[in-house]
Amino acid sequence: MSLDFAKIVAQAEKYRPQISAFLRDMIAIPSESCEEEKVVLRIKQEMEAVGFDRVEIDPMGNILGYIGRGKHLVAMDAHIDTVGIGNRANWKYDPYTGFEDDEVILGRGASDQEGGMAAMVYAGKIIKDLGLEDDYTLLVAGTVQEEDCDGLCWQYIIEESKIRPEFVVSTEPTSLGIYRGQRGRMEIRVSVDGVSAHGSAPERGDNAIFKMAPILLELQELHKRLKDDPFLGKGSLTVSEVFFTSPSRCAVADGCAISVDRRLTQGETWEGALEEIRQLPAVQKAGAKVSMYDYQRPSYTGLVYPTECYFPCWVLPEDHAACKTLVDSYKGLFKSDPVVDKWTFSTNGVSIMGRYNIPCIGFGPGHEDQAHAPNEVTWKDELVKAAAMYAAIPSIYVSRYTA
């Protein structure tokens, strides 16, 4: 198939008002992790209205919309849960009512990541309008619980629904760059035990908080020594939470624990990351326990799908067909060379490619620095361009890279 790129761009521009209105509808529906049901139903309504061939909601609550019936399965993914709003005083406008002008749309989820969902749905409309169906099936996935446990949704889709696309486009924000990798991450707990005593005589006890103090300092130094990678960058760690147990404010603490957010670069493993901490002198001296967290929170449907909190890094080679497909599509549509780069944060690619080695590549409207920030915005021009891009990708792939 020879694509008329100009026609795709023009059709995407035609739907600028509808894309914007649909995104604002999604923003108006609070949809934090495990509370996505209402926004899923709104997406289902829009998919059916624009002419998707099939729309399903799986037992976890992910919404799966299909265009076409060809043999090559290509998927596109947007998580449709959001984080909370944080301190309301930091928002200039209501985070759910939002704000819109000629250039931007503001509201929780605008960039992270409901903008990608809006653009994908209207890419399906463009494909239908212009008769771009070919020997492919396009799966548009609106996935749940990503902010809570990235990749869990795709563990379910791959393991339980037995869906394995030839590649997946993640529509997480990339500022319209093409992103081919990310560092991994894991959630680690370090805990120490103490013995309580009356606060007036602390020498009778063993203060767990004091025992944790040198561990914190050694973790700070460990961060500086972690492995570096020329593409993904340096591994990192930070302490994100502190917990304690004590009989009262007038007592010696008998327990202390911390959460460690560990980012893994290429070549690092979860076993190695745990062992690095276990070998710290302060950890050994305190007899600290070092373990990985588990995730067992039910989805909005009530389904519990347990997993360990390990999210592998991944890198797609620049010469892979999926990466070439996106580069070709970008050049054809926009007559310029794209930026090819990586994410700083984590995405559902940790399961798609990190766990299951299904090729994953990123292209999304919105900017990384808007994720989880107050006054989150996305740009209408990027939404329109993303819709055009998503409409072109399946045909480019089938016509150039599946012979």
Secondary structure, DSSP 8 states (H G I E B T S, - for coil): ----HHHHHHHHHHTHHHHHHHHHHHHTS--BTT--HHHHHHHHHHHHHHT-SEEEE-TT--EEEEE---SEEEEEEEE--B-----GGG-SS-TTT-EE-SSEEESTTIIIIIHHHHHHHHHHHHHHHHT---SEEEEEEEE-STTTSTTHHHHHHHHTS----SEEEE-S--TT-EE-EE-EEEEEEEEEE-B--BTT-GGGSB-HHHHHHHHHHHHHHHHHHS---TTT---EEEEEEEEEE-S-TTB---EEEEEEEEEE-TT--HHHHHHHHHTSHHHHHHT-EEEE-EE----TTS----EESEE--EE--TTSHHHHHHHHHHHHHHSS---EE--SS--THHHHTTTT---EEE--SS-GGGTT-TT-EEEHHHHHHHHHHHHHHHHHHHHHH--
